[in-house]
């Protein structure tokens, strides 16, 4: 299903602690109509700003969309790799 709430998982490997966060997917603003989804977008953008590394997952059946490029731009603007 679609992730609306961020889901965090803490793990430890080789004595180092990590937190993996699965955030809500981002759609174009024109397609975001529910208040809950708008809140999810805000939380996702906050996660991008606060993380050390961001992994962008794309739908391979659609190729790289304009929205994907916009999200990647936000990741790069935040200085995340």
Backbone as CSV, one residue per row, in Angstrom:
resi,resn,N_x,N_y,N_z,CA_x,CA_y,CA_z,C_x,C_y,C_z
1,UNK,0.819,-1.196,0.000,0.000,0.000,0.000,0.854,1.246,0.000
2,UNK,0.205,2.359,0.084,0.875,3.652,0.090,1.228,4.046,1.515
3,UNK,2.457,4.464,1.713,2.894,4.933,3.027,2.424,6.366,3.218
4,UNK,1.680,6.621,4.283,1.279,7.990,4.609,2.034,8.508,5.809
5,UNK,2.258,7.617,6.772,3.039,7.974,7.948,4.466,7.489,7.732
6,UNK,5.419,8.241,8.258,6.799,7.775,8.201,6.949,6.587,9.136
7,UNK,7.673,5.583,8.667,7.916,4.388,9.462,9.419,4.307,9.709
8,UNK,9.819,4.360,10.980,11.238,4.343,11.337,11.616,2.995,11.930
9,UNK,12.793,2.523,11.546,13.338,1.280,12.083,14.768,1.568,12.535
10,UNK,15.048,1.305,13.806,16.403,1.472,14.332,17.132,0.142,14.228
11,UNK,18.413,0.209,13.855,19.207,-1.005,13.801,20.642,-0.690,14.178
12,UNK,21.350,-1.730,14.562,22.759,-1.601,14.912,23.543,-2.608,14.097
13,UNK,24.657,-2.159,13.566,25.515,-3.045,12.776,26.961,-2.656,13.046
14,UNK,27.757,-3.625,13.404,29.175,-3.394,13.697,29.371,-2.263,14.702
15,UNK,28.511,-2.215,15.719,28.636,-1.223,16.777,28.141,0.168,16.424
16,UNK,27.593,0.344,15.240,27.070,1.656,14.825,25.558,1.591,14.765
17,UNK,24.930,2.674,15.186,23.472,2.734,15.182,22.981,3.494,13.953
18,UNK,21.908,2.992,13.377,21.302,3.589,12.188,19.797,3.685,12.395
19,UNK,19.189,4.639,11.737,17.733,4.737,11.694,17.343,4.852,10.221
20,UNK,16.540,3.895,9.777,16.002,3.919,8.418,14.572,4.422,8.504
21,UNK,14.226,5.364,7.627,12.878,5.935,7.644,12.260,5.797,6.262
22,UNK,11.136,5.114,6.207,10.346,5.005,4.978,9.298,6.103,5.054
23,UNK,9.414,7.074,4.165,8.497,8.214,4.197,7.403,8.066,3.152
24,UNK,6.434,8.931,3.247,5.348,8.957,2.269,5.896,9.340,0.903
25,UNK,5.323,8.756,-0.129,5.678,9.154,-1.480,5.173,10.562,-1.752
26,UNK,5.809,11.229,-2.688,5.416,12.600,-3.012,4.772,12.644,-4.385
27,UNK,3.636,13.320,-4.449,2.964,13.533,-5.732,2.940,15.026,-6.010
28,UNK,2.624,15.369,-7.242,2.510,16.790,-7.585,1.476,17.451,-6.706
29,UNK,1.720,18.704,-6.354,0.801,19.433,-5.477,-0.621,19.465,-6.022
30,UNK,-0.753,19.528,-7.330,-2.095,19.591,-7.914,-2.884,18.307,-7.657
31,UNK,-2.182,17.209,-7.372,-2.860,15.931,-7.120,-3.024,15.631,-5.632
32,UNK,-2.482,16.495,-4.781,-2.583,16.302,-3.332,-3.796,17.075,-2.852
33,UNK,-4.844,16.335,-2.454,-6.072,17.023,-2.073,-6.505,16.758,-0.638
34,UNK,-5.994,15.738,-0.009,-6.388,15.440,1.360,-5.435,16.111,2.341
35,UNK,-5.991,16.606,3.443,-5.182,17.249,4.475,-4.125,16.279,5.002
36,UNK,-4.509,15.016,5.180,-3.571,14.009,5.686,-2.392,13.865,4.739
37,UNK,-2.666,13.845,3.446,-1.588,13.688,2.474,-0.695,14.923,2.450
38,UNK,-1.282,16.109,2.593,-0.474,17.331,2.642,0.464,17.295,3.844
39,UNK,-0.026,16.812,4.981,0.807,16.671,6.171,1.934,15.674,5.906
40,UNK,1.634,14.593,5.196,2.645,13.588,4.863,3.756,14.191,4.012
41,UNK,3.383,15.056,3.082,4.371,15.723,2.228,5.299,16.580,3.081
42,UNK,4.732,17.333,4.019,5.536,18.181,4.906,6.513,17.325,5.708
43,UNK,6.032,16.216,6.269,6.890,15.334,7.062,8.000,14.717,6.202
44,UNK,7.681,14.363,4.963,8.691,13.804,4.071,9.770,14.833,3.776
45,UNK,9.376,16.070,3.497,10.347,17.126,3.217,11.211,17.405,4.449
46,UNK,10.625,17.345,5.642,11.409,17.517,6.870,12.432,16.390,7.015
47,UNK,12.036,15.190,6.683,12.958,14.050,6.760,14.130,14.238,5.809
48,UNK,13.863,14.762,4.619,14.935,15.033,3.655,15.907,16.054,4.233
49,UNK,15.385,17.092,4.863,16.231,18.137,5.445,17.077,17.609,6.603
50,UNK,16.562,16.639,7.350,17.227,16.184,8.571,18.109,14.947,8.391
51,UNK,17.975,14.261,7.281,18.722,13.009,7.107,20.170,13.267,6.700
52,UNK,20.977,12.228,6.808,22.352,12.291,6.322,22.456,11.732,4.906
53,UNK,21.646,10.722,4.614,21.631,10.098,3.292,20.179,9.882,2.891
54,UNK,19.842,10.236,1.673,18.489,10.016,1.158,18.563,9.033,-0.009
55,UNK,17.649,8.076,-0.018,17.551,7.114,-1.112,16.216,7.360,-1.795
56,UNK,16.263,7.721,-3.053,15.054,8.028,-3.812,14.632,6.789,-4.591
57,UNK,13.429,6.303,-4.317,12.898,5.134,-5.010,11.969,5.613,-6.126
58,UNK,12.182,5.096,-7.324,11.392,5.497,-8.482,10.584,4.321,-9.008
59,UNK,9.499,4.636,-9.704,8.694,3.616,-10.373,9.319,3.370,-11.746
60,UNK,9.978,2.243,-11.895,10.688,1.943,-13.135,9.756,1.850,-14.334
61,UNK,8.483,1.555,-14.095,7.549,1.442,-15.216,7.196,2.803,-15.793
62,UNK,7.434,3.876,-15.022,7.128,5.229,-15.498,8.363,5.982,-15.959
63,UNK,9.543,5.465,-15.660,10.759,6.213,-15.951,10.871,7.384,-14.983
64,UNK,11.830,8.263,-15.225,12.024,9.427,-14.362,11.028,10.505,-14.778
65,UNK,10.139,10.842,-13.854,9.110,11.850,-14.135,9.595,13.228,-13.701
66,UNK,8.859,14.258,-14.097,9.179,15.618,-13.655,9.134,15.702,-12.133
67,UNK,8.165,15.015,-11.522,8.056,15.021,-10.060,9.277,14.357,-9.432
68,UNK,9.749,13.257,-10.019,10.956,12.600,-9.514,12.137,13.569,-9.546
69,UNK,12.264,14.300,-10.634,13.355,15.267,-10.767,13.231,16.381,-9.731
70,UNK,12.002,16.797,-9.439,11.777,17.828,-8.423,12.206,17.333,-7.046
71,UNK,11.826,16.110,-6.716,12.205,15.536,-5.418,13.721,15.373,-5.347
72,UNK,14.334,14.889,-6.413,15.787,14.758,-6.442,16.445,16.119,-6.249
73,UNK,15.873,17.152,-6.858,16.389,18.510,-6.667,16.345,18.925,-5.208
74,UNK,15.265,18.578,-4.512,15.148,18.901,-3.081,16.215,18.161,-2.281
75,UNK,16.471,16.911,-2.642,17.505,16.123,-1.965,18.874,16.766,-2.184
76,UNK,19.168,17.135,-3.418,20.458,17.752,-3.723,20.585,19.128,-3.078
77,UNK,19.508,19.917,-3.099,19.523,21.240,-2.466,19.785,21.136,-0.968
78,UNK,19.327,20.044,-0.365,19.540,19.828,1.069,20.953,19.297,1.344
79,UNK,21.713,19.030,0.277,23.079,18.545,0.442,23.162,17.091,0.853
80,UNK,22.154,16.323,0.476,22.124,14.902,0.825,22.571,14.072,-0.371
81,UNK,23.175,12.925,-0.086,23.662,12.082,-1.178,22.872,10.789,-1.230
